[in-house]
Amino acid sequence: MNKLNRYLESTLLRPTMTAKDVEQLLADAIEEQFVGVCVPPFWVKKAKRDLKEEDIQVVTVIGFPFGFEDTATKVAQTEEAIKQGADELDLVWSQTAFHSDMNWPKIEIAQIAKLCHAEERILKVIIETAYLSPEQIREACLICQDAGADFVKTSTGYAPTGARVEDIVLMRETLPSIVGIKASGGIKTLDFALELISAGADRIGTSSAKAIMEAHRAGSQA
């Protein structure tokens, strides 16, 4: 497919990642012109500085990986990440509140969406599909939509499973076209990435973005 690189968010969220790893991530992103790079808040300022005028979004995570923080803490994290230069914020929603049948996830997302949109930033909400039934996935998508999320994202990569084609299909059936879908978690091959895009994913978050592009080029030349 044309422009596969513009679906890919090259992701580096390993606990043991180093400055050298970040530099390689950014060099690869510039070479491949990925749509974005996803890094921990600690590395946002460097990513923004090094990418300069490149058309590559700096993405970071809020409340990662479990969403346990209270809303005030997540708001503070969001404000700081925006100040450091983040273009897009991937928020882990309050899983514990959702599984407790509380209305709090919608209230929290709405607060953070308002903050992001006031600063012309994009908000993606990670619902961690591994822990949700199909009915819960549908409900989660509607909560995110109603609260003003720009994208709904499948996974952190820290749950037992990541993105699944059937979940993307369900999410796309549930959400209006103005709300994007980011598939993430366990996406390591070109074939799987293409399958997820065909199912309705607008973004692919992957730590294998460079390898996926190399496989894409090899396939094009075959």
Protein Blocks (a to p, Z undefined) as FASTA:
>chain_A
ZZklmmpccddfbfkbcfklmmmmmmmmmmnopabdcddfklmmmmmmmnmmaccdcddd
ehiaklpacfklmmmmmmmmmmnopabdcddddfklmmnopaklmmmmmmmmmmmmmnop
acdddehlmlpcfklmmmmmmmmmmnopabdcfbgolafbdcdfklmmmmmmmpcfklcc
ddeehiabfklmmmmmmnopabdcdfklmmmmmmmmmmmmZZ
